[in-house]
Amino acid sequence: MPPTNLIIFAEESIAMTKKSKPSTVQKTPAAKKALTRKAMSKKAGTRKPGVRKRRKKVVKVSVWLVAAIAVSAALIVILLSQHFSFNKEYGAKVPQGDWRYGIDISHNNEGPIIWDSLFVMTDRRWRTVKDPYRAMNIKPVSFVYIKATEGATFKDCDFKTNWGEAGKANVRRGAYHFFRSSKDGEIQAENFIQTVGKLRLNDLPPVLDIETIHRGCSKELLNQRALRWLMAVEKEYGKKPIVYASSSFIKDNLCEEIVNEYPIWVAHYGKQKPGWEPWKIWQVSDKAVVKGVQGPVDLDVMKIE
């Protein structure tokens, strides 16, 4: 073989050898990234159309957000309670009529009472008001009943003060006893008599306030004990006591001897007529506003005779 042909043959052999050997050149980082993207694209291409991989949502709630919500809720509750609470400028409505007005009080009433400035004022809607410029009718409080005792031993802590101040202000006064059906009537009468003491000629008759009947007490026992109180107090003061109760309690629990023999002070709110006849005193509201009394107070009426 001529030398020239040998050279050509050698060059062709070298070229074929290079083609048959794998490339040993190292791939650059850029090339690796390109291959990775290509592989991911192929993998993504295998997903079914319309199907997406859902990621879990993590909701992070800030502590400050929770605190703000709690504060807002508390403010709403406060505002609502103020809105629906007792309005000190306006009180409950009273039935239309020409009445003698009175109040009944105890240690549960707010603040001191201004005894020489007690007035019941009503506006055009017959609501009790404290502002005289809003009043259509103004009448003085002509009588007051003051809680003296309860049950066998309890004595109202404000009775002596209220009793004395009412006497000084020449407001016609009376004392009442809150009856407990679980206690003996005569023992409760002794508690009342010892606390009240002697009555003046102009003082109102004593009152027996009957509102509850304790568990296990029969109606018969309730009436027996109430009658013992009434008879003992009438004997002591020479005046027939008045019996206070709601219209429903009278109908459901009190015996004929009590309702027929003793004057009735009936409690019945928000109506133009009481739920019981005949009556001596009618308690028309427990949320009236009266000039001279700081907070809500029980309001009573008597017929003008």
C-alpha positions as CSV (number, residue, x, y, z in Angstrom):
1,M,0.0,0.0,0.0
2,P,1.5,3.4,-1.0
3,P,2.4,5.7,1.9
4,T,-0.3,8.2,1.0
5,N,-2.9,5.6,1.2
6,L,-1.6,4.5,4.5
7,I,-1.9,8.0,5.9
8,I,-5.5,8.3,4.6
9,F,-6.3,4.8,6.1
10,A,-4.9,5.8,9.5
11,E,-6.9,9.1,9.7
12,E,-10.1,7.2,8.8
13,S,-9.4,4.6,11.6
14,I,-8.8,7.4,14.2
15,A,-12.1,9.1,13.2
16,M,-14.1,5.9,13.6
17,T,-12.5,5.2,16.9
18,K,-13.6,8.6,18.3
19,K,-17.2,8.1,17.2
20,S,-17.4,4.7,18.9
21,K,-16.1,5.9,22.3
22,P,-18.5,7.6,24.8
23,S,-18.0,11.2,25.6
24,T,-16.1,11.7,28.8
25,V,-16.6,15.5,28.8
26,Q,-18.1,16.7,32.2
27,K,-21.4,18.5,32.1
28,T,-21.6,22.1,33.3
29,P,-24.1,23.2,36.0
30,A,-26.2,25.0,33.4
31,A,-26.5,21.8,31.4
32,K,-27.5,19.9,34.5
33,K,-30.3,22.4,35.2
34,A,-31.5,22.1,31.7
35,L,-31.7,18.4,31.9
36,T,-33.5,18.5,35.2
37,R,-36.1,20.9,33.8
38,K,-36.6,18.7,30.8
39,A,-37.1,15.6,33.0
40,M,-39.7,17.5,35.1
41,S,-41.5,18.6,32.0
42,K,-41.8,15.1,30.8
43,K,-43.0,14.0,34.2
44,A,-45.6,16.7,34.2
45,G,-46.7,15.7,30.8
46,T,-47.8,12.4,32.1
47,R,-50.6,13.9,34.4
48,K,-54.2,13.6,33.4
49,P,-55.7,16.7,32.0
50,G,-57.8,18.8,34.4
51,V,-56.3,17.3,37.5
52,R,-54.2,19.6,39.8
53,K,-52.2,18.7,42.7
54,R,-53.8,20.3,45.9
55,R,-51.6,22.0,48.3
56,K,-52.4,22.0,52.0
57,K,-53.4,25.5,53.2
58,V,-52.0,26.6,56.5
59,V,-54.0,29.4,58.2
60,K,-52.0,31.4,60.6
61,V,-54.1,33.4,63.1
62,S,-52.3,36.3,64.8
63,V,-52.5,36.6,68.6
64,W,-53.3,40.3,68.1
65,L,-56.2,39.5,65.8
66,V,-57.7,37.2,68.5
67,A,-57.3,39.9,71.1
68,A,-58.9,42.5,68.9
69,I,-61.9,40.2,68.3
70,A,-62.3,39.6,72.0
71,V,-62.2,43.3,72.9
72,S,-64.7,44.1,70.2
73,A,-67.1,41.5,71.5
74,A,-66.8,42.8,75.1
75,L,-67.5,46.4,73.9
76,I,-70.6,45.2,72.0
77,V,-71.9,43.4,75.2
78,I,-71.3,46.5,77.3
79,L,-73.1,48.8,74.8
80,L,-76.0,46.4,74.5
81,S,-76.3,46.1,78.3
82,Q,-76.3,49.9,78.6
83,H,-78.9,50.2,75.9
84,F,-81.3,47.7,77.5
85,S,-80.6,48.6,81.1
86,F,-82.7,50.9,83.2
87,N,-82.9,54.4,81.9
88,K,-82.5,56.8,84.8
89,E,-84.4,59.6,83.0
90,Y,-87.4,57.6,82.0
91,G,-89.2,54.9,84.0
92,A,-92.2,52.6,83.5
93,K,-95.6,53.7,82.4
94,V,-98.3,54.2,85.0
95,P,-102.0,53.7,84.4
96,Q,-103.9,56.8,83.5
97,G,-106.0,58.2,86.4
98,D,-106.1,60.6,89.2
99,W,-104.2,58.8,91.9
100,R,-102.4,59.3,95.2
101,Y,-98.9,58.1,94.6
102,G,-96.7,56.2,97.0
103,I,-93.5,54.2,97.0
104,D,-92.2,51.1,98.9
105,I,-88.5,50.8,99.7
106,S,-85.9,48.7,101.5
107,H,-82.1,48.4,101.8
108,N,-82.1,47.3,98.2
109,N,-82.8,50.8,96.9
110,E,-79.9,52.9,95.7
111,G,-78.4,55.7,97.7
112,P,-80.0,58.0,100.2
113,I,-83.6,59.3,99.7
114,I,-84.3,63.1,99.6
115,W,-87.4,63.0,101.7
116,D,-88.4,66.6,101.3
117,S,-88.3,66.4,97.5
118,L,-90.3,63.3,96.6
119,F,-92.4,63.8,93.4
120,V,-93.9,61.6,90.8
121,M,-93.8,63.2,87.3
122,T,-95.3,61.7,84.2
123,D,-95.0,62.8,80.5
124,R,-97.6,62.7,77.7
125,R,-97.2,59.0,77.4
126,W,-97.7,58.5,81.2
127,R,-94.1,57.5,81.6
128,T,-92.4,58.4,84.9
129,V,-89.7,61.0,84.3
130,K,-87.2,62.9,86.5
131,D,-86.9,66.0,84.4
132,P,-89.7,68.5,85.3
133,Y,-89.4,70.1,81.8
134,R,-90.6,66.8,80.3
135,A,-93.4,66.3,82.7
136,M,-97.1,66.9,82.0
137,N,-98.2,66.0,85.5
138,I,-96.4,66.5,88.8
139,K,-97.7,65.1,92.1
140,P,-96.0,64.6,95.5
141,V,-95.4,61.2,97.0
142,S,-98.1,61.0,99.6
143,F,-97.2,57.8,101.3
144,V,-94.3,55.3,101.7
145,Y,-94.1,51.7,102.9
146,I,-90.7,50.7,104.4
147,K,-89.4,47.2,104.8
148,A,-88.9,46.4,108.5
149,T,-88.4,42.6,108.8
150,E,-88.3,39.3,107.0
151,G,-88.9,35.8,108.4
152,A,-88.2,35.0,112.0
153,T,-85.0,37.0,112.6
154,F,-84.0,39.3,109.7
155,K,-84.2,43.1,110.3
156,D,-83.7,45.5,107.4
157,C,-80.6,47.5,108.1
158,D,-82.0,50.7,106.7
159,F,-85.4,50.5,108.4
160,K,-84.7,52.8,111.4
161,T,-83.1,55.5,109.2
162,N,-85.9,55.4,106.6
163,W,-88.6,55.2,109.3
164,G,-87.2,58.2,111.2
165,E,-86.6,60.4,108.1
166,A,-90.1,59.7,106.7
167,G,-91.5,60.8,110.0
168,K,-89.5,64.0,110.1
169,A,-90.6,64.9,106.5
170,N,-94.3,64.3,107.4
171,V,-94.6,61.7,104.7
172,R,-97.3,59.2,105.7
173,R,-95.4,56.0,106.5
174,G,-96.1,52.3,107.0
175,A,-94.0,49.2,107.7
176,Y,-94.1,45.9,106.0
177,H,-92.9,42.3,106.8
178,F,-91.7,39.9,104.1
179,F,-93.3,36.6,104.9
180,R,-91.4,33.2,104.9
181,S,-93.8,30.3,104.7
182,S,-91.2,28.0,106.3
183,K,-91.3,29.9,109.6
184,D,-94.0,30.1,112.3
185,G,-96.4,33.0,111.8
186,E,-96.4,34.1,115.5
187,I,-92.6,34.1,115.7
188,Q,-92.4,36.3,112.6
189,A,-95.0,38.7,114.1
190,E,-92.8,39.1,117.2
191,N,-89.9,40.0,115.0
192,F,-91.9,42.7,113.3
193,I,-93.5,44.1,116.4
194,Q,-90.1,44.3,118.3
195,T,-88.5,46.1,115.3
196,V,-91.2,48.6,114.4
197,G,-92.3,49.5,118.0
198,K,-95.2,51.8,118.5
199,L,-97.1,53.4,115.7
200,R,-98.3,57.0,115.4
201,L,-102.0,57.7,114.9
202,N,-101.3,58.8,111.3
203,D,-99.2,55.8,110.4
204,L,-100.5,53.4,107.8
205,P,-101.6,49.9,108.7
206,P,-98.9,47.2,108.8
207,V,-98.4,45.0,105.7
208,L,-97.8,41.3,105.3
209,D,-95.9,40.8,102.0
210,I,-96.6,37.2,100.8
211,E,-94.7,36.4,97.5
212,T,-93.3,32.9,97.8
213,I,-94.2,29.4,99.1
214,H,-91.3,27.2,100.1
215,R,-90.8,23.7,98.8
216,G,-92.8,21.2,100.7
217,C,-95.2,23.7,102.2
218,S,-98.8,23.2,101.4
219,K,-101.3,26.0,100.7
220,E,-103.1,25.1,103.9
221,L,-100.0,25.5,106.0
222,L,-99.1,28.8,104.2
223,N,-102.5,30.3,105.0
224,Q,-102.4,29.0,108.6
225,R,-99.1,30.7,109.3
226,A,-100.1,33.9,107.5
227,L,-103.3,34.1,109.5
228,R,-101.3,33.7,112.8
229,W,-99.1,36.7,111.7
230,L,-102.2,38.8,110.8
231,M,-104.1,38.1,114.0
232,A,-101.0,38.8,116.2
233,V,-100.2,42.1,114.5
234,E,-103.8,43.2,114.5
235,K,-104.1,42.5,118.2
236,E,-100.9,44.5,118.9
237,Y,-101.7,47.6,116.9
238,G,-105.5,47.6,116.8
239,K,-105.4,48.0,113.0
240,K,-106.3,45.4,110.5
241,P,-103.1,44.6,108.4
242,I,-103.0,44.8,104.7
243,V,-101.9,41.7,102.6
244,Y,-99.6,42.3,99.7
245,A,-99.3,39.8,96.8
246,S,-99.4,39.5,93.1
247,S,-102.7,39.0,91.4
248,S,-101.7,35.5,90.3
249,F,-100.5,34.5,93.8
250,I,-103.7,35.7,95.3
251,K,-105.8,33.5,92.9
252,D,-103.5,30.5,93.2
253,N,-102.6,30.4,96.9
254,L,-104.5,32.6,99.3
255,C,-107.6,31.3,101.1
256,E,-111.0,33.0,101.2
257,E,-110.6,34.1,104.8
258,I,-107.5,36.2,104.0
259,V,-108.8,37.8,100.8
260,N,-112.3,38.5,102.3
261,E,-111.2,39.7,105.8
262,Y,-108.1,41.8,105.0
263,P,-107.5,44.7,102.6
264,I,-105.5,43.7,99.5
265,W,-102.4,45.4,98.1
266,V,-102.2,43.9,94.6
267,A,-99.1,43.9,92.4
268,H,-99.9,44.0,88.7
269,Y,-97.6,45.7,86.1
270,G,-98.1,47.2,82.7
271,K,-101.9,47.2,82.8
272,Q,-104.7,49.8,82.9
273,K,-106.5,47.7,85.6
274,P,-105.2,45.5,88.4
275,G,-105.8,41.8,88.1
276,W,-107.8,41.7,91.4
277,E,-110.8,43.3,92.8
278,P,-111.4,44.8,95.4
279,W,-108.0,46.4,96.2
280,K,-106.7,49.0,98.7
281,I,-103.3,49.7,97.1
282,W,-102.1,48.8,93.6
283,Q,-98.4,48.4,92.9
284,V,-98.2,49.5,89.2
285,S,-94.4,49.1,88.6
286,D,-91.1,48.1,90.1
287,K,-89.1,50.2,87.7
288,A,-90.5,53.7,88.1
289,V,-88.3,56.9,88.3
290,V,-89.3,59.2,91.2
291,K,-87.7,62.5,92.0
292,G,-85.8,62.2,95.2
293,V,-84.9,58.5,94.7
294,Q,-81.7,57.7,92.9
295,G,-82.5,54.4,91.1
296,P,-85.6,52.5,90.1
297,V,-88.3,52.2,92.7
298,D,-91.6,50.4,93.3
299,L,-94.5,52.7,92.6
300,D,-97.9,52.4,94.1
301,V,-101.3,54.1,93.7
302,M,-104.3,54.6,96.0
303,K,-107.7,55.7,94.9
304,I,-108.7,59.3,95.9
305,E,-111.7,58.9,98.2
